[in-house]
Amino acid sequence: MCTQCKKQNKMLAYFFGIIISAVAFYWADTHSKQPTPIHTKPIVSVSTFTLYEAARSVAGETLEINSIIPLGSDAHTFSPTPGQVAAISKSPLFIYSGAGFETWAEPLKNSLPQSVKIVDMSQNVTLLKNNDSDHGVYDPHYWLDIDNMIRVTETMEGEFSKLIPTNTKLYHTNATTYIAKLQKLKSDYSEGLKTCQNRTLVTNHDAFGYLAHANQLKNISVIGLSSDEQPSAKTISEIITLVKKEKVKTIFFEELIDDHVSQTIAQEGGAKAQSLQPLENISEAELKSHQTYESLMRDNLAKLRQAMECR
């Protein structure tokens, strides 16, 4: 074989060797890189702000909490969209407030897949009878009694521990921390409203019955449990008379509900109108300013103390 041919064969063998080595390296490198598994958090769907608040406090970062009712909307008149229903259907756990608060929840329960565990939170708290029989047997605004918020938190701990048993200790620690804050809040309410000159609470909407009951206040509301009711002229006149007689200094209204009637009663009764948070929902502004159940309840306490001339 000629010398030139030998050189050419050596060159070809050299290049083939490089190509084979490159292919082998690429194959090994490609197959050694396994896809990174995607760990998604279980989604827990809750209906109201107070349930969302308690759920986030107990779950920490271990669960994705889906709040169904949009910020700034009237929780009484809300109805979920098909997309929201689909989101609930994908949740292993759906917790709603109950006691008739969400008119859409009861019919929705029958349409959800069996994979969704449904919790009616009102079955875990102490309820007050409703004087307005047209809107159910019980008053559904139970979270304004701080003892009930403690029970809500304890229920969240139990349900989350069943959902992810390996996090039981974490959920207990988080719940204990949050409950300690609630107990301090309850104590501050008891002390703060102990020596008030006027103990009559006048509101436009009957959402504060639990707060009044827990703190021995007389509760007068312009309309009943439903926020879209319209009071009669007779009712308005009677409340104006009561406001004057009992020297009520403040008529409370909710920011998410039309305050025209409250403003009228305040003007005619020689009082002022001021907002009070029932914590059925919060606004975008309140969310952006990092308001919580505790901070909003403390804001309510400050307003009540001023209105009722507490010392």
N, C-alpha and C positions, 0 to 999 in steps of 0.2 A: 504494500500500500504506500502511496506517495506521502512524502512528508507533509505536503499541503493538506491532503485529505485527513491525516491524523490530527492536525491542528483544528480543522473544521469540526471533526467529531468531538474533540475535547470541548470546544466552545459550545456546541449544541448541548452536550451533556451538562455543562455548567449552567447554561440558561434554564434547561429543564429542571435541574435541581432547585434553582431559585424559585421557579414557578410552583413546583410541588410543595416546597417549604412554606411559601406564602399562603397557598390554599389551605394547607394543614393548620397553620397558625390562625387563619381567619375562621376556619370551621370550629376549632377548639375555643377560640375567644367568644364566638357568637353563642355557642351552646353552653358555655360556662356561665353566661349571664341569664339567670332565670328571671322571669317577670316578677316585679315587686308586688306582693299581695296588697290589695286595697282593703283597709279595715274601715268599714263604715259604722257609725254609731247607730244603735236602735233609735227610732223616732217615736217619741211619746207625744200624742196630740192632746192638748187641753183646750177647754173652751174659753176661759175667762182670764183676766189679768191676775187675779189673786191666786188662781191655780198655777199659772205660769210662774209667778213669783216664788211660791212654795216649791214647785218642781225644780226650778233652777237652783234654789238654795240647797236642796237635798242632793240632786244629781251631780252638781259640779260640772265637769267637762266630760262625764262618761256617757251622757245621753244628749240627743238633739231634741229640744223641746219645741214643738210646733204649736204656736198660739193661733187659734182659729179665727177669733173675732178681731177684725182689723182695728188698729189704733184709731182713736178719735170717733168711732162709730157708736151709736146707741145700742148697747148690748141687748136691750129688750126687743128691738125691732129687726135685729140682724137675722139673715138667713144665709146658709153656706152656698157657695157656687158649686157647680159640678166638679171643678178642679179641686176645691177644698174637700169635698166628699171623697174624691179619689185619693187625696193625700191621707185622710183619716183611715181609709181602707187599707193602706199600706203600713199603718202603724201597728205594732204588736199590742199597744196599750192606748186606749182612748178614755180620758177622764173628763167628765162634765160636771157642772155645778149641781144641777138637779133641783128638786123641789119646785119645778115649774118655771125656773128662770129662763132656760133655753127651750122655747116652744118647738124648736126644730129637732132637738136631740132625741126625743122619744120615738118619733116616726123613723128617724135615721137609724136607730139601733137595729131595727128589723132588716135593714138592707145591707148591713156590714157583714163581711165574711167571718166565719167562725174563728179564723186566726187572730182576730182582734178581740182582746179582752176589754170589756166595758166596765167602767167604775162610775157609779152614781155617788158623787162625794157627799151629797146631802144625807145619805144613809149612815154616815160616819160622824155626824155632828149633832148638836142639840138644836132642835128647831122650835120656833115660836109659832103659835097658831095665828092665822091670818084673819083679821076682822072683816076683810073684804072678800066674801065668799066667791065672788065672780072671778077671782084670780088664784084659785087653788086653796087648799086647806092650810098651807104653811107659808109664812113669809120667807122668800128665798135669799134674802140679803144677809145670810148668817155669818159671813166673814167679818162683819163689823163688830162682832163679839170676839175678842182676842182669844178667848178659850177655844172657840171653834177653829180659829186659824192654827192653833196648836194641834188640834185633832186632825186637821187637814195635813199638816206636816208629818205627823206620825203615820198617817195612812199612806202618804207618798213614800215614806221610808220602807214600809212593809211591801208595797207594790213593786218598788224598784229592786228590792232585795230578792223578790221572787223572779223578776225579769232577768237580773244578772246576779246570781248568788255569790259569785266571787267578790263582788263589791259591797257585800253586806256590812262589813266593818266601816267602810268609808261612808256609806249612807247613814249609818247610825251616828257617826261622828259629826257629819254635816247637819243632820236633823237636830242633834243635841245643841249644837252651836246656834242654830237659827231659833230654836225654841227658847233658849236663854234670852235672846234679844226680845222675843215676843213677851216673855214673862216680865222683863224690865219695862216694856211698853205698857203692859197691863197695870203694873204698879204705879207708873207715872200718871196714867189716866185716873186711877183711884185717888191718888193724892191730889192731882191737879183739879179735880172736879168735886172735891170733898166739901169745900166751903164756898159755894156759889150763892150769890144774892138772889138770882133768878134761875130757876131750874126748868123753865119751859123752852123746849126746842121746837121752833116753827120752821118747817121746810116745805118746798114746793112739791116734793115727791116723797112718797112713803117708803124711803129706802134706809132710814136710820133707826128703825125700831129696835134692832139688836144693840146698837150703840147706846140708845136711850135706856133700854132695859138693863144692860150690864152696869150702867152708871147712875141708876135711879133718877133719870130725867123724865119729865113729862113731854111726850112726843105728839105734836100736832102737825098734820100734813095737809096741804091744799088739795092734792089729788092722791089717788090710791097707789097701788103697787105698779101699775102700768104707766110708763112715762108719757104716753101719747094721749092720756085722758084730758078732757077739758072740764074744769070745775064750773059749777053753776054760779050765777050771780048771787044766789042766796048763800052758798058756801063761802064765797069771797067776802061777802058782807059780814058773816058770822065770825070769820077769822080776823077781820079788821077790828071788830068789836072786842074780841078776846085780846088782841095785841095791845089795844089801848088800855083795857082793864088790868092786864097783868104787867103792863109797862115793859113789854118785850122790846129790846133795843135793836135786834137784828133778825131779819128774815133770810134764811139760807136757801140758796138755789144751786143747781148743778150746772157746770159750764157746758156740758154736752147736751143740755136740754134747754128749750126756750124759757127764758127767765122773765117774760113779759108780765105774767101774773104776780110773781114774787115782787117785782119792781113796783107794781101797782099797789099791792098790799102794804109794802114798806112805806110808800109815799103817803098813802091815805092813813096809815096807822102811826105816822110819826117815827118810823124806824128807818134803818138802812138795810140795803140788800147786799149780801155777801155770798161768795161761792163756798161750798163745802163738798169735799170729795167722797162719794159713796164707794169708790174703788171698784165699780162695775167694769170700768175701762179707764185707760189713761190717754192723754193726747200725745201727739208727736213731740210737742214742746216739752212735756213732762218726761218723756223717754229720753230725749236728747240731754236733758239736765240731770239724768240718772236718778230720777225719782223712784222710790221703792214703796212697798206697803208700809214699812216702818216710817219712812220720811213723810209720806202723805198723811198717815194717821197722826203723826206729831204736829204737822201743820194744821190738821183739823182740831187737835187739842188746843193749840194756841188760839185759834179763832173762837172756839167754844168758851175758853176761859175769859177772853175779852168780852164776848157778847153777853155772857151770863154773870159778869162782874165777880169773878172768882178771886179770892185773896190767897 
